[in-house]
Amino acid sequence: MIKSPVADESHIYMVGLDGVIYALESATGRVRWKNRLPSSPTTSLVLNAGSLIIGASDNHIYRLKAETGGIDSQIGVHATPVGRPMFDGDSLFLFLENPSERTGYLISLSADLKKLLWMQKSTPEWASERPRAWRGLILSGNCRGELAAFRASDGAPQWKLNLKGCIRSIGESGDTLFVGVQEGTVYALHY
């Protein structure tokens, strides 16, 4: 599946259909560097503080130097990273999936990928495209219609709301959360 590219002032970074990560000069389209990871990318790229973060099918999350594409650090996790990772403050949040067990995990890692900060499990797996940061919470949803909120700092469950449908997207505007489900409904929840 095609993954969204990311960009900075002078480069576009993308995962090609061949599984290779490319850095293109935005002015010319020329390839600045390319890197084939030890296994296929399974998440979208995230750009943060001069580094690119991506999950791969070998159950690792890689941090690449945006300037050269070289691997700066990596961390092994116990399931396959999926979706779109997200930074909030000094933490990286992303989903893991174990399809054989129909289990998903929402995890928080330190930005340098040195340690796992916390993890929350869902059965079935999380279905929202990416975790959503909102008011010190991390929100995620599954196909049972459960919208769950966890404290960003330590992963402690804060609340859970049951909606009708498979939750695919979560957005916000001020005091209102917008939750889109696969079946076509968008919920507006005012807090």
Secondary structure, DSSP 4 states (H G I P E B T S, - for coil): -----EE-SSEEEEE-TTS-EEEEETTT--EEEEE--SS-B-B--EEETTEEEEEETTTEEEEEETTT--EEEEEE-SSEEEEEEEEETTEEEEEEEETTTTEEEEEEEETTSS-EEEEEEESS-B-SSS-EEETTEEEEEBTT-EEEEEETTT--EEEEEE-SS-EEEEEEETTEEEEEETTS-EEEEE-
